[in-house]
Amino acid sequence: MADSSSISGGMFTSSTMRIGGLASGMDIDGMVNKMMTAQSVPLDKMKQKLQYLEWQRDDYRSMNTLLNDLKTTNFNMKLQGTFLNKTATSSDDSKVTAVAGTTAGNATYKVDITNVATSAHNMSNGVIVKLDANFDSTKSLKDQKGNLTDSSTIPDSGTIDFTINTYDNNGNQISKTFSFDSSTSLDGILSSISNSELGVSAFYDSVSQKVSITRTATGDMNKGTALDGHSEIEFSGAFLTDTLNLNQTSEQDGIDAEFVLNGLSTSSHTNSVTLGNVTFNLKNTGSATISVSNNTDATFDNIKSFVDKYNDTIQKINDKIDETKNRDYPPLTDAQKEQMKDSEITAWTDKAKSGTLSNDSLLSGVLNQMRTDLYSSVSSVTDSDYNQLATIGITTSSDYLEHGKLVLDETKLKQAIAENPDAVMQLFTNKGTEDDYASQGLAQRLDKSINDAFKQIQQKAGSVGSTNATFLMGKSFDDLNDQISAMTDRLTDIENRYYKQFTAMEQAIQNANQQSMSLTNLLGQ
């Protein structure tokens, strides 16, 4: 006798002690398996139903992924900036270029540039290294002071101290005091200066053997000139003035940009100036014109991208609705899979998965609502000549097999954008009022419909991470799993009963054989 776990023919978990067909010579395990195969048909059907429901759940969730992607694209269609694109063209890019914001007016600007903004900068008045000396700016100053023309500020021990002042855009002084150990390298000191809040860039040039220091910002921050005491980079400390040979009166002053815009004289610390929501980038002295106009192409591209995304979405949803359920290919049972190759299983399963959302009323309702959202006119558009998609060159396909695919007339759409960009914008972006559907823009309507559809599908099929109790199909999963568990227990009981019956038969045959042998032995005496 053996435990069921050692009997290869056992289909279900059982604690019954079994006897092989030693007495009868019969293949008991094989016979039980055949009988259990017939008994297991209802269980297989339950498992197949569960598998198909899981495929259906996953397909519903993939539809929500499609809708969510469409929602992202549609969000941009709710924004005015998607439609009020502007372009700024310069007559001479070497003099000035410009970028126009969405609210910039269409206009032509004449720009006469007197000065472009430059940064203040200074450098050592003479070399800081002795003739023919081998100075390494990456090594300790203390160890190399003999190579410097003036090493009096570099002690063998102690610190090197100095202060630098600069000025911000409003002319307010920025002051920073530095203190370094004399073993610090020149590059280390200059790097600390460059990384400070002073807004300067400092470095040593080994070819000229001089230190250069430059303001990172352009413009005249300390009104006046270095010669009259208005330097933008001020030095205090013998290390700067003696060892590095920096003199603030030698500074090349920063200059403000000065220009005339359509007769208005103005200036700026920087070469990037925003006026009237147009940013002018000054490059060189001279004159040029900037023309600001509607960017029809950019607006067209945004609308076309939306149309393409919408068409792609409804095509994929309709493909699932139109997909025929292949009833000749139910989900495979475990026993069937054992008899098939992996490639055969994959091919079969692909056919078995078909039609999970065939003629689905929920998805059909979603598509119908989206079509209504886009095809209905918008009453809040100020120009009624642009109050629906068809009036701006977007119609529906006449081919019923395309299920309401949008067809775009490029010429008509570009014309509408050029003639009345505000009306085209209103058609999509107007919020309207919550209780007045007709006043809501197309993107507003579509956004609400997508949200509603997403919630409906989620209520039915849940989302990744949802527990079965939180969505309708999940409850069906729980019910089926309970039925499968109960059926498995029942089949285990049936299998145990079969083995008990065969065990009793084996024992009876064995007893009969023993009695026969005993009788034979008695007769042979």
Buried (B, 14 or more C-beta within 10 A) or exposed (E): EEEBEEBEBBBBEBEBEBBBBEBBEBEBBEBBBEBBEEBBEEBBBBBBBBBBBBBBBEBBBBBBEBBEEBBEBBEBBBBEEBBBBBBBBBBBEEBBBBBBBBEBEEBEBEBBBEBBBBBBBBBBBEBBBBEEEEBEBEBBBBBBBEBBBBBEBBBEEEEBBBEBBBBBEEEEEBEBEBEBBBBBBBBBBBBBBBEBEBBBBBBBEEEEBBBBBBBEBBBBBBEEBBEEEBBBBBBBBBBBBBBBBBBBEBBBBBBBBBBBBBEEEEBBBBBBBEBBBBBBBBBEBBBBBBBBBBBBEBBBEBBBBBBEBBBBBBEEBBEBBEBEBBEEBBBBBEEBBEEEEEEEBEEBBEEBBBBBBEEBEBBBBBBEBBBEBBBBBBBBBEBEEBBBBEBBBBBBEEEEEBBBBBBBBEEBBBBBBBBBBBBBBBBBBBEBEEEEBEBBBBBBBBBBBBEEBBEBBBEBBBBEEBEBEEBEBBEBBEEBBEBBEEBBEBBBEBBBEBBEEBBEBBEEBBEEEEEEEEEEEEEEE
